[in-house]
Amino acid sequence: MADYRFDQSKGYGKLVDQAKRINESAFHLRSLVMEKNRCTDFSISGGGIFFDYSRQRVDRAIMDLLFDLAHEADVITQFSRMNAGEKVNVSENREALHMAARSFSTVPLMVDGRDVRKDFRGVLDQIQTFSTRVHDGTLTGSTGKPFTHAVVVGIGGSYLGTEFVAKALEAFADQSISLDFLANVDIHNFGAIGSRIDPEKTLWIIISKSYTTVETMANEDLIRRFMADRGLDPARHMVTVTSKGSPGDQGGGRELAAFHMFDFIGGRYSVTSAVGGVPLSIYLGYDRFERFLKGAEAMDQHTLSAPPEKNLPLIAALVSVWNTRFMRYPQSAIIPYASPLCKLAPHVQQLNMESNGKSVDMAGNFLSEPAGTVIFGEPGTNAQHSFFQLAHQGKPFPIEFIGVLNPQYQMDEGRFKGVTHQQELWANLLAQSTALATGKNDENPAKWFSGNRPSSILVLESLEPEDVGRLLAFYEAKTIYEAFLWGNNPFDQFGVELGKVTAGSLRKVMAQKNENPGYAFDDVDPLNRPYLEMLFSGKLAEQGDAGSGNTPEKVQLTREKERRG
Amino acid sequence: MADYRFDQSKGYGKLVDQAKRINESAFHLRSLVMEKNRCTDFSISGGGIFFDYSRQRVDRAIMDLLFDLAHEADVITQFSRMNAGEKVNVSENREALHMAARSFSTVPLMVDGRDVRKDFRGVLDQIQTFSTRVHDGTLTGSTGKPFTHAVVVGIGGSYLGTEFVAKALEAFADQSISLDFLANVDIHNFGAIGSRIDPEKTLWIIISKSYTTVETMANEDLIRRFMADRGLDPARHMVTVTSKGSPGDQGGGRELAAFHMFDFIGGRYSVTSAVGGVPLSIYLGYDRFERFLKGAEAMDQHTLSAPPEKNLPLIAALVSVWNTRFMRYPQSAIIPYASPLCKLAPHVQQLNMESNGKSVDMAGNFLSEPAGTVIFGEPGTNAQHSFFQLAHQGKPFPIEFIGVLNPQYQMDEGRFKGVTHQQELWANLLAQSTALATGKNDENPAKWFSGNRPSSILVLESLEPEDVGRLLAFYEAKTIYEAFLWGNNPFDQFGVELGKVTAGSLRKVMAQKNENPGYAFDDVDPLNRPYLEMLFSGKLAEQGDAGSGNTPEKVQLTREKERRG
């Protein structure tokens, strides 16, 4: 393993040959997918998910070689080592223990001589107690009113996963508490939320591992000001989710409570830790959060125990690497035919692209080409009426369709054209995947469909908290298996550093201008100086026919406006 | 023009050579962008937008050749012809008159011997009168209560553009009317809205040109049932936006009012017609909708009058075609540093990918490669904490950054690290674009940044209704110019047909099963049959270790629950 290099592996060259065979032969999904046993032979259930890769441009020979590659990269062993607490995040010398956050196992898991299971259990108990006090009204804001709004203040990994889960389970949010997300250092983001909530009844959940994330800290600062300005004690409206001993873990009346997160869980893998636990327990009730954890645990158990040929996340990862490197598709879409999963694609975008958008492998060698792929998506059928024109007749890309057998809502909806909404939705899901695979000949070139466009179908039985947990764990494991195949470290993100440093320099000159209005940005590079001038004058540079001629209409964030929201 | 073919044009070969030169030479954005006049020389203002392409991998020679290509493709003439009412949508033998929808010109515009300006004016007047009656309470629901919820029922072009604008101007929504979008034929979509609204105070706006769109009709049917079941008269809670004489334009008490849309405006270009006009006037007030139209008109006037070298949408289109075909970037991102623009990317995704995701040109010839590109995006700085790892260190793709000089909200926010939220946001926008262009050398490969990654920056002075109109019109014109360069028809969408036909067949067998539970799908292909079995049994096929073991928790859409929402 130590000397495994993806593009120098034994399997790599063979798979390049297979891709050539597929591309040059008459291999067309049209004929393949209609084979009697194709669907049964190229699909698998596990951990409560059904995964069908029969509409992918693979055959038995290719799958065998992909499994050989997985063996060569020793991915199963690596995954187990990760689960056992080894320091698989080599560049940062850390463990990757997100699976421990949802393990209800009582077998000790020792990290640096300490059983971390007890730490997890302690945080869960604290979440349960706290959320119960919020729900039964024993905990109130500083004017004695119960909390009816919760706002998650966090960005990236402290935001996207929780938003995905909250949206997916919105139908079950029966705690009479709304949930908003203040992620961006954008006054519009704050303004919209500030207009919507009642500050007296609002609980702010500040999430930052280091408690130094600029966006989050700027928002925390603004919240304290906003609350104090309204005669409310910020400390009685605020909890933190942060590392032990961070600036957000001071106690002493600076916040109502601090829930700990751990170094060995990275942001994008943190939904099942306190990062998701605090807001989701408040929004959905602790019991549902625990059910969500148990679904994730069930998928973890599948992933850890199933042999490669029956391992859903591994097979999905193999197909993804096949599509990206060997078939050379430049992006991949996730299209859930279930509106509650509308925030899955943005979550997986972060999870996968931040984990695998890398140019170096774990040993620090440059890869011959960068790993990873662009992921995007919108729910179906919406996507059909949006960008599927290109999916059918433009440059091809693989799609992961997701379907749910039993919807969350039950109502007597009657039938339109002989079918229910749910059936119509499924007819469309299947039709898209089928049409992409089979295509259609037509004498009119504008009505000709190439077909041979790959997709997978992933099926959930329902959209209960457990199912959302399964889905989350599936995509986490798939991402990590992909990384182990590419050979990169899925747990670091050095690619975000340069932007931060550069922003720091620009912030400095802006602060200087704030201090000294006469300062003319003389020492700023010619690339950015025109923008600083525009920003501080509030006017567009006139490099052409006209300015905007706007008469701005400003929204004041007054108490009256807040109340109306 | 008639014989223009993109990949056989004179300009094509030359640009291929230029791309080779750029890729093989030492041409690196790092040195280029720091040239003293680079930013001023490669940026332009017009129609109230500032557009900077100095961080793109182009130089004067390349831009000159791109302008030559535009000349060869005769794009300016085509654009004017479109505006003058010629039948530029050749495959459907129709005009493309979206610009007329926001033109306040009084010069007649004759289509088939009829001045369509009067038709547009008539619809606008009707919208103004109707929305005023909703706002002043003279129009009420069937129990005499004023409307406080409006729900847009439409999909694709009847949804995405309006959602973009409504979200962008949410801060100004002072009519005490909430706006929801029921797009999908997904009971979750209906269920979530049904739980949120008060049916007695709800106005449903059904939008479908043909009034046969399956999703919309299935929802219309469900709404009538839902309202009637609650003792409410659906006809007094419903308006339609549809073609004259369609099944949704029957009058006779089937709806409160019908607003006409026209054959010569396609769905994805329809936001400035009644499609956006009815919901946006109700949500924001008619005056703001008219201001939005005027902003779009200002950008149209720029586009129609500016010479190619100063024409923002044309330059943006040239850069996009350069990046897609000659630099061979496989996708493009739109990253607005302004949360209210969070729905711009999904709108442009439809607008551009459905217009240009084509394999044939206007004359019906196959292109040597499909046109168009994948577009995706999320607001910054959120995107920095999500997928920008890949943008910096994975496979490169071009990015369109969008900044706003003056935010919608005004509040005393203080300063964090010496700067306001707005300044911090701008520091990040500029930093990302700079870091992508310049990169950074580092001895540690994991901390090395290639740079040379292209981006554009688009600046708006503020986010007033006019600005959102400008932005909308900019992206429409850019899309159309791209099409004229590729040589394809941006107004048809034959690529969505096959899926519809296939869904029809599947719907039929589902309906058959509903009628006759003994029917066993014997005649369904082996590809889809397992899914029909799963759907009708409600159980996952067990192709592996286990089913889900779920105990479903169903949400009933009862009147009590609705009231709580």
Interface residues (C-beta under 8 A of the other chain):
Chain A: V33 M34 E35 K36 N37 R38 C39 T40 S43 I44 S45 G46 G47 G48 I49 F50 S54 R55 S91 I155 G156 G157 Y159 L160 E170 A171 F172 S176 A183 N184 V185 D186 I187 H188 N189 F190 G191 A192 G194 S195 V214 E215 M217 A218 D221 L222 R225 D229 G267 H302 S305 A306 K310 L312 P330 Q331 Y337 A338 S339 P340 P346 Q349 Q350 M353 E354 N356 G357 K358 S359 V360 G364 N365 F366 E369 P370 A371 G372 T373 V374 I375 F376 E378 P379 G380 T381 N382 Q384 H385 S386 F387 F388 Q389 L390 A391 H392 Q393 G394 K395 F397 G403 L405 N406 P407 Q408 Y409 Q410 M411 E413 G414 R415 F416 K417 G418 V419 T420 H421 Q422 Q423 E424 L425 W426 A427 N428 L430 A431 Q432 T434 A435 A437 G439 K440 N444 P445 A446 K447 W448 F449 S450 I457 V459 L460 E461 S462 L463 E464 E466 D467 R470 D492 Q493 F494 G495 V496 E497 L498 G499 K500 T502 A503 G504 S505 L506 R507 K508 M510 A511 Q512 N514 E515 D525 P526 L527 N528 R529 P530 Y531 M534 L535 G538 K539 L540 A541 E542 Q543 G544 D545 A546 G547 S548 G549 N550 T551 P552 E553 K554 V555 Q556 L557 R564
Chain B: V33 M34 E35 K36 N37 R38 C39 T40 S43 I44 S45 G46 G47 G48 I49 F50 S54 R55 S91 I155 G156 G157 Y159 L160 E170 A171 F172 S176 A183 N184 V185 D186 I187 H188 N189 F190 G191 A192 G194 S195 V214 E215 M217 A218 D221 L222 R225 G267 H302 S305 A306 K310 L312 P330 Q331 Y337 A338 S339 P340 P346 Q349 Q350 M353 E354 N356 G357 K358 S359 V360 G364 N365 F366 E369 P370 A371 G372 T373 V374 I375 F376 E378 P379 G380 T381 N382 Q384 H385 S386 F387 F388 Q389 L390 A391 H392 Q393 G394 K395 F397 G403 L405 N406 P407 Q408 Y409 Q410 M411 D412 E413 G414 R415 F416 K417 G418 V419 T420 H421 Q422 Q423 E424 L425 W426 A427 N428 L430 A431 Q432 T434 A435 A437 G439 K440 N444 P445 A446 K447 W448 F449 S450 I457 V459 L460 E461 S462 L463 E464 E466 D467 R470 D492 Q493 F494 G495 V496 E497 L498 G499 K500 V501 T502 A503 G504 S505 L506 R507 K508 M510 A511 Q512 N514 E515 D525 P526 L527 N528 R529 P530 Y531 M534 L535 G538 K539 L540 A541 E542 Q543 G544 D545 A546 G547 S548 G549 N550 T551 P552 E553 K554 V555 Q556 L557 R564
